[in-house]
Amino acid sequence: MTHRQAVWVMVAVTLMWSIAGVVTRQLEAARSFELTFWRSAFNAAALVVLLAWLRGPRPLWLTLKSGGKALWLSGLCWAVMFTAFMVALTLTSVANVLVTMALGPLFTALGASLVLRNRLTARTWGAIVLAGLGIAWMYGSQVSSGDTRQWLGTAVALAVPVAAAVNWTLLQHLKGRAQAPDMLCAVLLGALLSAAVTWPLATPLVASTQDIAWLALLGVVQLAIPCLLAVAVAKVLSGPEIALLCLLEVIFGVAWAWWGASEMPTPSVLAGGLLVLLALAGNEALNLRRR
């Protein structure tokens, strides 16, 4: 894969990731934990097929068994991301969730600084402060409005970038190790854990046939396929390039929800989200220019 091809593949990945919000708004009966259960179950089923095709005859259960603590910790992080993301979408707007999730690169940089002793530059600290102000602006306006579901949804959505930061810090720690486990299988493990945990909370299942079709689309097209493509792209593009391109998910996702579900972002979300995106884009662009 050439560099230009990798860039376009990453754009396609963010486009696939971004459809979650607008698809969720098309559901008829499925709500909250049932959304997470079906999406994670279809994601796991698709990953079993895809990983078996990519990895050959070695049984997946042997890989999961020999992965050790690192594989299970990464799988737990994926499970938190899968679950918190869908639950947050049922509580607050798509824009709120996506802007909050965009904090992932900064949380990762902070985690790497604390755990791996990577020194943060002044511009990264500045980006963390600016993005924090943007989230505080969004969160403060929701609290002052008295809408419990909105600020609770934002709080749940915060679990996604926190879990992502732990996961990426773990992957950085394992990078280059000869005996590192197959961390792609951690995505499958996360899907299985998410489905298992949400199954009791999702019953009785009330999803219609149309709902199940939409959730199957999310599990396969919005999660399984782009996750595999992102792993392939990571071998070609640098970290700052990937982080910068990932911001397209926020733009695509808000546009999808605005166009497909008439969900217009509030002024506080637009203002706070703009601060977050400026902080992230500026930091990653400067980092890319330095490299």
Buried (B, 14 or more C-beta within 10 A) or exposed (E): EEEEEBBEBBBBBBBBBBBBBBBBBEBEEBEBBBBBBBBBBBBBBBBBEBBEEEBEEEEBEEBBEEBEEBBBBBBBBBBBBBBBBBBBBBBBBBBBBBBBBBBBBBBBBBBBBEBEEBEBEEBBBEBBEBBBBBBEBBBEBBEEEEEEEBBBBBBBBBBBBBBBBBBBBBBBBBEEEEEBBBBBBBBBBBBBBBBBBBBEEBEEEEBEEEBBEBBBBBBBBBBBBBBBBBEEBBEBBBBBBBBBBBBBBBBBBBEBBBEBBEBEBBEBBBBBBEBBBBBBBBBBEBBBEEE
